[in-house]
Amino acid sequence: MIIEVGRVCRKTTGKDAGKYCVIVEKIDDNYVMTEGIAQKRKKTSILHLEPLPKVLEIKKGASTDEVKKKLEEENLA
């Protein structure tokens, strides 16, 4: 799977393990900025993410409201 803005992922480690999030910005080859319904926007290692086939149509750096609205539309909340 390609790591890209809008890609829906499942967290695999930490307190958010098992929860869905969306990549809102690619920082470098190892880190991305993610955000989810129950997770604030934060820097995440790509090794801690399981990319899913779903890609949401959001722009780089989308607002928190936009991200949450898209996740709710896809029933990933």
Buried (B, 14 or more C-beta within 10 A) or exposed (E): EEBEBBBBBBBEEEEBEEBBBBBBBBEEEEBBBBBBBEBEBEEBEBEBBEBEEEBBEBEEEBEEEBBBBBBEEEEBE
